[in-house]
């Protein structure tokens, strides 16, 4: 009689296979979501880094920071962010020495070159409530500058460059098919969506 009780307490092969199948299924779902979550995290970190560098350019302009990279050392009229070309993975923080609102490599000085995380690219910029003609559809270069004493935002986009007067600028970053936006308004407030 005790021998039958021992047999009844064990697991059958079918039960073990079902448990292994469920564990495999949950592991597969977890890894699939892990990759998507990794893309989202890389995209969010890049967007926050861009927002941090925009704030850094604002602070440098408002604080009238001396440009040690400039010769001779001086306080430039503006600081800004420049995205060299759409679908690029880098952007520049620069001192606008000639006060034209554009990054000109012959005159202006690079303060820092920043790369987005691997796989993240700047894809486009757009404006809302623009009073001047926004450049035609297509990929746009971005020159975002700040001039003291107020953190006035000036944006020049497109090629050839065109000064725009928009209530808000939206810079879009992508990681494959996943996108996020960094919004900058005329007051210099930054929002990540």
C-alpha positions in Angstrom: 0.0 0.0 0.0 2.8 2.4 0.8 4.3 1.7 -2.6 1.3 3.2 -4.4 1.5 6.4 -2.4 5.1 7.0 -3.5 4.1 6.7 -7.2 1.1 9.0 -6.7 3.4 11.9 -5.4 5.6 12.2 -8.5 5.1 14.3 -11.7 4.2 12.8 -15.0 6.2 13.5 -18.2 3.3 15.5 -19.6 3.2 17.8 -16.6 7.0 18.5 -16.8 6.7 19.2 -20.6 3.9 21.6 -20.1 5.8 23.5 -17.4 8.9 23.7 -19.6 6.7 25.0 -22.5 5.2 27.7 -20.3 8.7 28.8 -19.1 10.0 28.9 -22.7 7.0 31.0 -23.8 7.4 33.5 -21.0 11.2 33.8 -21.6 10.5 34.4 -25.4 8.0 37.2 -24.5 10.4 38.8 -22.0 13.3 38.9 -24.5 11.1 40.3 -27.3 10.0 43.1 -24.9 13.5 43.6 -23.6 14.8 44.6 -27.1 11.9 47.0 -27.7 12.4 48.5 -24.2 16.1 48.9 -24.9 15.3 50.9 -28.0 12.9 53.1 -26.1 15.5 53.7 -23.3 18.2 54.6 -25.8 15.9 57.0 -27.5 14.8 58.6 -24.2 18.4 59.0 -23.0 19.3 60.7 -26.3 16.3 63.0 -26.1 17.1 64.0 -22.5 20.8 64.5 -23.4 19.7 66.8 -26.3 17.4 68.7 -23.9 20.2 69.0 -21.4 22.6 70.4 -24.0 19.9 72.9 -25.2 19.6 74.1 -21.6 23.4 74.3 -21.4 23.5 76.6 -24.4 20.7 78.7 -22.8 22.7 79.0 -19.6 25.9 79.8 -21.4 24.1 82.6 -23.3 22.3 84.0 -20.3 25.3 83.8 -18.1 27.5 85.6 -20.7 30.1 82.8 -20.4 33.5 83.4 -21.8 34.4 81.3 -24.8 37.8 79.8 -24.0 37.8 78.1 -27.4 37.6 81.5 -29.1 40.8 83.4 -30.0 41.1 85.9 -28.3 38.9 84.7 -25.3 35.7 86.6 -25.5 32.0 86.6 -24.7 30.2 85.6 -27.9 26.8 87.2 -28.7 25.1 83.8 -28.9 25.5 80.1 -28.0 23.6 77.4 -29.9 23.0 73.9 -31.0 23.6 72.8 -34.6 22.4 69.5 -36.2 24.7 69.2 -39.2 22.4 67.2 -41.4 19.2 65.2 -41.0 19.7 61.5 -40.2 22.9 62.4 -38.6 23.9 60.9 -35.2 25.8 64.0 -33.9 25.1 67.6 -33.0 27.3 70.5 -32.0 27.2 73.0 -29.1 28.8 76.1 -30.6 29.7 79.8 -29.8 28.1 82.0 -32.5 31.0 84.5 -32.7 29.8 86.4 -35.8 26.2 86.7 -34.4 24.4 85.5 -37.5 22.4 82.7 -35.9 24.2 80.0 -38.1 27.0 77.7 -37.4 29.9 78.8 -39.7 32.9 76.5 -39.3 35.3 79.3 -40.5 34.3 81.7 -37.7 32.3 80.0 -35.0 33.8 77.8 -32.4 32.7 74.3 -31.4 32.3 73.9 -27.6 31.2 70.3 -27.7 30.3 67.6 -30.2 27.8 65.1 -28.9 26.7 61.8 -30.4 23.3 60.2 -29.9 23.3 56.7 -28.6 24.0 53.9 -31.1 21.1 53.6 -33.5 19.5 57.0 -32.6 19.3 59.6 -35.3 17.9 63.2 -35.7 15.4 62.9 -38.5 13.6 66.2 -38.8 12.5 69.5 -37.4 9.1 71.3 -37.7 7.5 74.4 -36.3 4.0 75.3 -35.0 2.3 78.7 -35.4 5.0 80.0 -37.6 4.6 83.7 -38.7 7.1 83.4 -41.5 7.1 80.8 -44.3 8.3 77.5 -43.0 10.7 75.8 -45.5 9.2 73.3 -47.8 8.7 69.8 -46.7 11.7 67.6 -46.5 14.7 67.1 -44.2 16.0 70.2 -42.4 19.2 71.2 -40.8 18.8 73.0 -37.5 20.6 76.0 -36.0 19.1 76.7 -32.6 20.7 79.8 -30.9 20.2 81.7 -27.7 21.1 85.3 -27.1 21.4 87.2 -23.8 20.0 88.7 -21.7 16.7 87.0 -22.3 16.8 83.3 -23.5 15.3 84.3 -26.8 15.1 81.2 -29.1 16.0 81.7 -32.7 15.8 78.8 -35.1 17.2 78.7 -38.6 16.3 75.6 -40.7 16.6 74.2 -44.1 19.2 74.7 -46.8 19.6 77.4 -47.8 19.1 78.6 -44.2 15.9 80.5 -43.5 15.1 82.3 -40.3 11.7 81.3 -38.9 9.6 82.8 -36.2 7.6 80.0 -34.7 5.8 79.6 -31.3 7.4 76.2 -30.9 10.0 74.0 -32.6 9.8 70.2 -32.6 13.0 68.2 -33.2 12.3 64.5 -33.9 14.7 61.7 -33.0 14.2 58.1 -34.2 15.5 54.6 -33.4 14.2 52.5 -36.3 10.5 53.0 -36.4 10.3 54.4 -32.8 10.3 58.2 -32.5 10.3 60.8 -29.8 10.1 64.6 -30.0 11.9 67.4 -28.2 9.8 70.6 -28.2 11.3 74.1 -27.6 9.1 77.2 -27.4 10.0 80.9 -27.7 10.5 81.2 -24.0 13.1 78.5 -24.1 11.0 75.9 -22.3 11.8 72.3 -23.3 9.5 69.3 -23.3 10.2 65.7 -24.3 7.3 63.6 -25.7 
